Amino acid sequence: MNARKTKQAAKRKEASCLRESGAVYTLGRRTTAPSDLLPGFDLIIPGVPQSDPTYAIEAGFRRYGLEGEDVFLALAARCVQESRGRHNGFEFFQYERGLQVLDLVTHDRQIDSILARVCLGSDAVGHLPVWYQYFVGRRFREGSGKFFTPRTVARSMANLLPLDAGLTLCDPTCGGGTFLSEAARLLNGTPCELVGNDVDRMLVGLTEAVLFLTCGGTQKRHLFCNNVYDRGPFLDAYSKRVDCILANPPFSLPLDSVGLRSTLFNMGYHNSDAVFLDVCFELLKEGGHLVCLLPHSIVVNVDYSELRAHVEREWDLCGIITLPEGVFYMTARTTTRADIIHLRKKTATKTAASGGIYFANAPTVGIPLNSRDTMSGSNSLEDIAATVRARGCVAGAADS
Ligand SMILES: C[S@@+](CC[C@H](N)C(=O)[O-])C[C@H]1O[C@@H](n2cnc3c(N)ncnc32)[C@H](O)[C@@H]1O
């Protein structure tokens, strides 16, 4: 017993040294209601006193003085370990640091048994962005404009694109890589290039880990950590080279200046979501597709009528799907409304896809839209995306 206590004290001391060597983001006090379980944590662990594994894992790591980012890195590193995939080193994901944290706790059989369960299998990959938001959550919410897209929405949006072999698909503000990984799943081993960028280095690391766990060997991955509103290595490398963009840009961040040619900025739209359209225009090839979330106000408000007129001059409208309030409720506790906009960069000779323009309203997206929502199993967005595909509205550059 004494030997065990001494060992735990030594590990706690080691943990505090580890924390001092890097930035640590701790969680605020949290009360976790049973209905608030994280995906991937909703398992009952036999032999663990607490029936709530979220609590068990937090409490377990906290015994060693480990919280927040450290716990997330340990979970992510364990997922990589469990995948037994071949990896040649990560550029952004702090794998070594995650392993160091794991090393402090895996002698603890209770923690090890939880990790073995939650970090195994293909579902664990999809949970990584959710775990990131949970364990690094405070930092995430304080930085505005950072709402992760739920996987169900990302999957349907990817389904609206012509995912042909050899395509270059990009998310210029990739966050946790949900769009890229959902597209990679749909591509199912088909050769392609997946390009992600985010201004937040740790998020690029998360995308790197997620794509490592999702992609097949023929799916090349390229990651950047650039400000997308400035010219830099990312824009320089992919300007007019991208076939398809899937994105959810930061909403409503004020921009004082931009480092790329932006007609919308010059027209007086100095916000991140509006200028993002010009960023995508810069990246896409002629005929390239953009499927992205934008604030509902851009689609309907009179303040944006000149923006919409400009968009009609440069892009062909393929479709708009309005989403219900609460799409980001579970990931960011916000009721900000967003719509899916599908545009295609005009070409000199070709017109819009032969299937015509689609307009639809999706009242459900397969997740709870508020804390009382009991209809979360229903997903009308998925049906809409399937119908759009079946009607031939999803055409590649070569199809029309
Ligand atoms: C709304 S989140 C979406 C993340 C991810 N695409 C998703 O859908 O889950 C917006 C992302 O934009 C990133 N971001 C904010 N400003 C940026 C900038 N100037 N350049 C590149 N990325 C930026 C944030 O770090 C955040 O990850």
The ligand as an SDF file (V2000), in Angstrom:
LIG
                    3D

 27 29  0  0  0  0  0  0  0  0999 V2000
  -16.2410   27.2450  -37.1810 C   0  0  0  0  0  0  0  0  0  0  0  0
  -14.6990   26.4860  -36.8940 S   0  0  0  0  0  0  0  0  0  0  0  0
  -14.8590   25.1300  -38.0040 C   0  0  0  0  0  0  0  0  0  0  0  0
  -13.8410   24.0530  -37.8410 C   0  0  0  0  0  0  0  0  0  0  0  0
  -14.0340   22.8450  -38.7680 C   0  0  0  0  0  0  0  0  0  0  0  0
  -13.9340   23.2060  -40.1750 N   0  0  0  0  0  0  0  0  0  0  0  0
  -15.3660   22.1950  -38.5230 C   0  0  0  0  0  0  0  0  0  0  0  0
  -16.2670   22.4240  -39.3080 O   0  0  0  0  0  0  0  0  0  0  0  0
  -15.5130   21.4860  -37.5480 O   0  0  0  0  0  0  0  0  0  0  0  0
  -13.6530   27.6310  -37.6890 C   0  0  0  0  0  0  0  0  0  0  0  0
  -12.1900   27.3160  -37.6750 C   0  0  0  0  0  0  0  0  0  0  0  0
  -11.5190   28.3860  -38.3140 O   0  0  0  0  0  0  0  0  0  0  0  0
  -10.2660   28.5530  -37.7010 C   0  0  0  0  0  0  0  0  0  0  0  0
   -9.8090   29.9200  -38.0090 N   0  0  0  0  0  0  0  0  0  0  0  0
  -10.2140   31.0760  -37.4330 C   0  0  0  0  0  0  0  0  0  0  0  0
   -9.5710   32.1180  -37.9970 N   0  0  0  0  0  0  0  0  0  0  0  0
   -8.7580   31.6070  -38.9560 C   0  0  0  0  0  0  0  0  0  0  0  0
   -7.8210   32.1770  -39.8650 C   0  0  0  0  0  0  0  0  0  0  0  0
   -7.6230   33.4970  -39.9010 N   0  0  0  0  0  0  0  0  0  0  0  0
   -7.1440   31.3650  -40.6990 N   0  0  0  0  0  0  0  0  0  0  0  0
   -7.3390   30.0210  -40.6610 C   0  0  0  0  0  0  0  0  0  0  0  0
   -8.2020   29.4210  -39.8050 N   0  0  0  0  0  0  0  0  0  0  0  0
   -8.9060   30.1980  -38.9620 C   0  0  0  0  0  0  0  0  0  0  0  0
  -10.5420   28.3040  -36.2340 C   0  0  0  0  0  0  0  0  0  0  0  0
   -9.3490   27.9480  -35.5520 O   0  0  0  0  0  0  0  0  0  0  0  0
  -11.5650   27.1700  -36.3080 C   0  0  0  0  0  0  0  0  0  0  0  0
  -10.9410   25.9330  -36.2290 O   0  0  0  0  0  0  0  0  0  0  0  0
  1  2  1  0
  2  3  1  0
  2 10  1  0
  3  4  1  0
  4  5  1  0
  5  6  1  0
  5  7  1  0
  7  8  2  0
  7  9  1  0
 10 11  1  0
 11 12  1  0
 11 26  1  0
 12 13  1  0
 13 14  1  0
 13 24  1  0
 14 15  1  0
 14 23  1  0
 15 16  2  0
 16 17  1  0
 17 18  1  0
 17 23  2  0
 18 19  1  0
 18 20  2  0
 20 21  1  0
 21 22  2  0
 22 23  1  0
 24 25  1  0
 24 26  1  0
 26 27  1  0
M  CHG  2   2   1   9  -1
M  END
$$$$
